[in-house]
Amino acid sequence: MLKGKKIVLGVTGSIAAYKAAFLVRLLVKEGAEVKVVMTAAAKEFITPLTLSVLSKNPVLNEFADGETGWWNNHVELGLWADLFLIAPASANTIAKMANGICDNLLLAVYLSARCPVYIAPAMDLDMLKHGATADNLKRVVSFGNKIIAPTEGELASGLVGEGRMEEPEKIVVLLNETFGGDAVLRKKKVLVTAGPTYEKIDAVRFIANRSSGKMGFAIAEAFAEGGAEVTLITGPTSLSTHNNAIKKIEIESADEMYAACMKHFDDADITVMSAAVGDYKPEHIANGKMKKNAEDINLKLIRTKDIVAELGARKKKKQVLVGFALETDNEKENAKEKLGKKNLDFIVLNSLNDEGAGFGYDTNKITIIDKQNIIKEFTLKTKREVAKDIVNAVIEMINKNK
């Protein structure tokens, strides 16, 4: 996976800079060639000598070496790298990256890099949540860079919350998965659905469910990170995408979801139906806003179209179709029935009985069941990690069927 890869590691001024030593060691152990670029502030937290010994390469932090007169060519370094990883990335460096400020060697390499750029933010929770930082992160992502989301825990300030740099072991796993998926997913067309649907009752009221769309968005991001071209069809949600390889199509109702899926399914190599599409809709939509009166209202609901069943019926041999089942009773039996009836390659089972899983959470616990009745159960993880598990299951299936 990372063996033979050329990685530039950028280290900025954050207390989490000490993790760079572990990160370099792990990357070298994986067989990667690592060159480290530090900011001046980073040297206050960890010495260049430590990172030089671990990487087996000189650590760079100035444009020119005062002793030898050697010029550190940021352009050559940017072209040399297969991957530029900035970990930790401070709020200051992220702000400069967002606005094209180039006042140190690390930023010059960043602006010269033609390779994928991964950024692992590390800062106090209030700095991370500040509107300026949020805007800067969105801007950096809009350039095609990828964020390795910070985790929650005790921070240097003594506060507890989000802002800790992701652990080096998990960063290496993420990079391994990304490079490992490239060969299989590169140029593949992937269709993902996400979020709820809204079924109108009148001009202001609607029927919906509690889906946040977080799982579907995470799946779309995971496929895009692996090199796929992703079309994300999403119901109403406040979420945004971070990868330029994702084309987002916004819909509202089940009928609109159906039309969008029918339009894009035939061109898709892989389809993951993670949206929580409403099963019923009002038979009639009232004009304007219905006025409240003393009488009860009887609302007749009719079935919406079964999108997954129709896609399963028209699926071609080489297409991969993945469905979701959210259950509360007889979970595995119901999921297996849906798997067969809808001609799915595998189904992802969620149970509302599992604490921390289901609508609204940042975590999920899944079970994957395939057509051969092979059942894989996973522990509670972040939805980003769950998305990786689902993508890896798709990659494994494609490799098996070659």
WOMOPE-V719715 format. One line per field, one symbol per residue. ss: DSSP state (A for helix, B for strand, O for the rest). phi: phi as a letter, one per 20 degrees, with the letter a starting at -180 (. if undefined). burial: I if it has 24 or more other C-alpha atoms within 12 Angstrom, else O. A space follows every 10 residues. Layout:
BEGIN
ss->???
phi->???
burial->???
END
This chain:
BEGIN
ss->OOOOOBBBBB BOOOAAAAAA AAAAAAAAAO OOBBBBBBOO AAAAOOOAAA AAAAAOOOOB OOOBOOOOOO BOOAAAAAAA OOBBBBBBBO AAAAAAAAAO OOOOAAAAAA AAOOOBBBBB BOOOAAAAAO AAAAAAAAAA AAOOOBBOOO BBBBOOOOOB BBBBOOOAAA AAAAAAAAAA AAAAAOOOBB BBBBOBOOBB OOOOOBBOOO OOOAAAAAAA AAAAAOOOBB BBBBOOOOOO OOOOOBBBBB OOOAAAAAAA AAAAAAAOOB BBBOOBOOOB BBOOOOOOOO OOOOOOOOOO BBBOOOAAAA AAAAOOOOOB BBBBBBBOOO AAAAAAAAAA AOOOOBBBBB BOOOOOOOOO OOBBOBBBBB OOOOBBBOOO BBAAAAAAAA AAAAAAAAAA OO
phi->.efnfecede cdfbgfgfff ffffgfffff needcdddef ffffdbeggg ffffembfed bcfceffemf eeffffffff febdddbedf ffffffffdm fcdbfgfffg fefdegddcd fbafffffef gffgffffff ffeofdeegf derfdgfnfd rfqffgfggf fffgffffff egfeegmfec dcdbnedddf ebfcdbdbce fenfffffff fffffeoeed ddecffbefc eddffdeede ccdffffgff fffdffeeec ccedfeffec bffcdffmdf efbfefdede dcfefeffff fffdfegeed cddccdcccl gfffffffgf fdleebcded cfeefndofn fedbcccdcd femeddddff cfffffgfff ffffgfffff ef
burial->OIOOIIIIII IIIIIIIIII IIIIIIIIOO OIIIIIIIII IIIOIIIIOI IIOIIOOOII IIIOOOOOOO OIOIOOIIOO IIIIIIIIII IIIIIIIIOO OOOIIIIIII IIIOIIIIII IIIIIOIIOO OOIOOIIIII IOIIIIIIII IOOOIOOOOO OIIIIIIIOI IIIIIIIIII IIOIIOOIII IIIIIIIIII IOOOOIIIIO IIIIIIIIII IIIIIIIIII IIIIIIIOOI IIIIIIIIII IIIIIIIIOI IIOIIIOIII IIIIIIIIII IIOOOOOOOO OOOOOOOOOO OOOIOIIIIO IIOOIOOOII IIIIIIIOOO IIOOIIOIII OIIIIIIIII IOOIOOIIIO OIIIIIIIII IOOOOOOIOI IIIIIIIIII IIIIIOIIOO OO
END
